[in-house]
């Protein structure tokens, strides 16, 4: 008896919250299409393991722009590259302050710093510095570093049966380290290289973890 009652209470609470927090669309505006979810979880359990195939199927059914819900958070999905370019590149300043994960807000956002998901004058100056460093002319000056590491990568992989991910990560790390500090690691077994690799992979994995309960 307790379980059915609990389910009923949760369901009623969900619909009450949906009713009290629903947005009023401007006159003449149609709501975005999207798959129907379930209370509190939204479309979470519909994603499946091959999420790109799920999004492809939804795009075919609902069009290039549609809405899904994960937990209590709504997500706008854009599947058309031209629309994505228009919104994210040409109008990027309008959407630069998008929602972030807990990890990224703690690591990238203290004091509103960061390159991608921030806004404000300080962010604009910081992004300009990064863009200058990554501009075509600047990157061309890194060609010798990249060529050197490319040769080392080929030597490392030639005639061996191994996981190429380790060598490819070392390739990227050496280029970054050389550009920043003018030095490179001669081996992936170097303690400093291993520590940087551990921190980098841990950081990437942490940023990839979603917030729970998706709010």
C-alpha positions in Angstrom: 0.0 0.0 0.0 2.9 2.3 0.8 4.5 2.0 -2.7 1.3 2.9 -4.7 0.6 5.8 -2.4 4.2 7.1 -2.8 3.9 6.8 -6.6 0.6 8.7 -6.5 2.1 11.5 -4.3 5.1 11.9 -6.6 3.0 12.0 -9.7 0.7 14.6 -8.2 3.6 16.6 -7.1 5.1 16.5 -10.5 2.0 17.7 -12.3 1.5 20.4 -9.6 5.0 21.6 -10.2 4.5 21.5 -14.0 1.3 23.5 -13.7 2.7 26.2 -11.4 6.0 26.6 -13.3 4.8 26.3 -16.9 5.7 29.2 -19.2 3.2 31.2 -21.2 4.2 31.3 -24.8 4.0 34.6 -26.7 0.9 34.9 -28.9 1.3 33.1 -32.2 4.3 31.0 -30.9 4.1 27.2 -31.2 5.7 25.0 -28.6 8.7 23.0 -29.8 8.0 19.4 -30.7 9.7 16.5 -28.9 9.2 13.1 -27.4 6.9 12.6 -24.4 8.7 11.7 -21.2 7.7 10.4 -17.8 7.3 12.4 -14.5 10.6 13.5 -13.0 12.8 11.5 -15.4 11.6 13.0 -18.6 13.2 11.2 -21.6 16.2 9.9 -19.7 15.3 6.2 -20.1 14.6 6.7 -23.8 18.1 7.7 -24.7 19.5 4.1 -24.8 23.2 3.2 -25.1 23.6 4.5 -28.7 22.3 8.0 -28.0 23.4 9.4 -31.4 21.0 6.9 -33.1 18.2 8.0 -30.8 18.8 11.6 -31.6 18.9 10.8 -35.3 15.5 9.0 -35.0 14.0 11.9 -33.1 15.3 14.4 -35.6 13.7 12.5 -38.4 10.4 12.5 -36.5 10.4 16.0 -34.9 12.6 18.1 -37.3 16.0 19.8 -36.9 15.0 21.6 -33.7 13.2 19.8 -30.9 13.0 19.7 -27.1 13.7 16.8 -24.6 13.6 16.7 -20.9 16.2 15.0 -18.6 15.0 15.0 -15.0 13.5 18.5 -14.6 15.9 20.2 -17.0 14.8 20.9 -20.6 17.4 20.5 -23.4 17.1 22.1 -26.9 18.5 19.7 -29.5 19.7 21.1 -32.8 20.5 18.5 -35.5 21.0 20.7 -38.5 24.6 21.9 -39.0 23.6 25.1 -40.7 21.2 26.1 -37.9 23.9 25.1 -35.3 26.4 27.3 -37.1 24.0 30.2 -37.2 23.2 30.0 -33.5 26.6 28.9 -32.0 29.0 30.8 -34.3 27.3 33.8 -35.8 25.2 34.5 -32.7 27.5 32.8 -30.2 27.6 35.8 -27.8 23.9 35.3 -27.2 24.3 31.8 -25.9 27.8 31.8 -24.4 26.5 31.7 -20.8 24.8 28.3 -21.2 24.1 25.9 -18.3 27.1 24.1 -16.9 27.7 20.9 -14.9 28.5 21.1 -11.2 32.2 20.2 -11.8 32.7 22.8 -14.5 31.0 25.5 -12.4 33.4 24.7 -9.6 36.5 24.5 -11.7 35.9 26.8 -14.6 33.6 29.4 -13.1 35.1 30.6 -9.8 35.1 34.4 -10.3 33.4 33.9 -13.7 36.5 32.8 -15.5 36.8 30.3 -18.3 36.9 30.3 -22.1 33.8 28.6 -23.4 30.8 28.8 -21.0 31.2 32.3 -19.5 30.4 35.9 -20.3 31.4 39.4 -19.3 34.2 41.8 -20.1 37.0 39.7 -18.4 35.8 36.6 -20.4 35.9 38.5 -23.7 39.5 39.6 -23.0 40.5 36.2 -22.0 38.9 34.6 -25.1 40.6 37.2 -27.3 44.0 36.1 -25.9 43.2 32.5 -26.5 42.0 33.2 -30.0 45.2 35.1 -30.8 47.3 32.1 -29.6 45.2 29.7 -31.7 44.9 31.9 -34.8 46.2 30.5 -38.1 49.4 32.5 -38.1 50.2 31.5 -34.6 49.4 27.9 -35.2 51.7 27.9 -38.3 54.6 28.8 -36.0 53.9 25.5 -34.2 54.4 23.5 -37.3 57.9 22.3 -36.4 56.7 21.0 -33.1 53.8 19.2 -34.6 56.0 17.6 -37.3 58.5 16.5 -34.7 55.8 14.8 -32.6 54.2 13.3 -35.7 57.5 11.5 -36.5 57.8 10.3 -32.9 54.3 9.1 -33.0 54.9 7.1 -36.2 58.0 5.6 -34.7 56.2 4.6 -31.5 53.4 2.9 -33.4 55.4 1.3 -36.2 55.5 -2.5 -36.2 53.8 -2.8 -32.8 50.5 -4.2 -31.5 49.3 -1.8 -28.9 46.6 0.5 -27.8 47.2 3.7 -29.9 45.3 5.9 -27.5 48.4 6.1 -25.1 50.7 7.2 -27.9 48.1 9.7 -29.3 47.6 11.2 -25.9 51.3 11.6 -25.5 51.5 13.2 -28.9 48.9 15.8 -27.9 50.5 16.4 -24.5 54.0 16.9 -25.9 52.7 19.5 -28.4 50.9 21.4 -25.7 53.8 21.2 -23.3 56.3 22.3 -26.0 54.2 25.3 -27.0 53.7 26.4 -23.3 57.2 25.6 -21.8 59.5 24.9 -24.7 60.1 21.3 -23.5 58.8 17.9 -24.3 58.6 14.5 -22.6 60.9 11.8 -24.0 58.7 9.0 -22.7 55.2 8.4 -21.6 56.7 6.8 -18.5 58.1 10.1 -17.3 56.5 10.6 -13.8 55.5 14.2 -14.7 54.0 13.1 -18.0 52.0 10.4 -16.3 50.8 12.8 -13.6 49.7 15.4 -16.2 47.9 12.7 -18.2 46.2 11.4 -15.1 45.0 14.9 -14.1 43.9 15.7 -17.7 41.9 12.5 -18.1 40.3 12.9 -14.7 39.3 16.5 -15.5 37.8 15.5 -18.8 35.9 12.6 -17.2 34.6 14.8 -14.4 33.4 17.5 -16.9 31.5 14.8 -18.7 29.4 13.7 -15.7 25.9 15.2 -15.7 24.3 16.9 -12.7 21.8 14.9 -10.7 18.9 15.2 -10.6 19.6 17.2 -13.8 18.9 20.6 -12.4 
